[in-house]
């Protein structure tokens, strides 16, 4: 196949065409190969009497066999069975690919994420993933660009790729710039199409939405720990399925009261964290989870509150 190794049949054709007096460029064109591939093949695998297909195939095979490295047994990853780790990395990476992350960056990221130290060298990634150094390098470049990975040097001055404690916050904030750019582009589109046109109306809605997201995320003062506490409170309210006071939350979560108060305040100041839900204060100092009223129209809400018996009656 074009771009792969030359086959025995390819070499037979090269020998025939050379005997016919064809040049390297014409032979390369007929085989769909670079001219340099043909010239290198003839130079490296010719006999003193000329280029012979059978001999060239034998010499190339011997050379490839000598170059093939002996595959060392893969050591356990951080003391765990390598096969189990590799299976999990593959499965988890597939889930990340579904969110839009390219396949190889996803595999590299999960491999780093599941290492005990949160950091690995290029050689360690190559060994664990059984891929080429070039594949690792390209994946790391991609992950660096979206700020999921950073480079560091260990005591031996080897370069390591690191996932640190602030990775999710950096990724969260990195989206802010992209959202602002989308909003700006949409506003520019309105100038081109006109605000009163259907396209202008849609672009205006898009600009408003992405501006809101950017404002919610930018300079929010959020840290990983703050976001974690806010999401934990949300999970507690969902699990309880009833209103809880700050004291009840703090007791159930084994937190100081101020920590629970701060987490509730975070959900109030940054509603994007709980969307499409919202935390509302009900009764005397109690808090509950409710759907955001703007996510459903009145007609949709009415349809969802119809009793199952009424729905069955309508189907008859």
Order of alpha helices (4+ residues) and beta strands (2+ residues): alpha-alpha-alpha-alpha-alpha-alpha-beta-alpha-alpha-beta-beta-alpha-alpha-alpha-beta-alpha-alpha-beta-beta-alpha-alpha
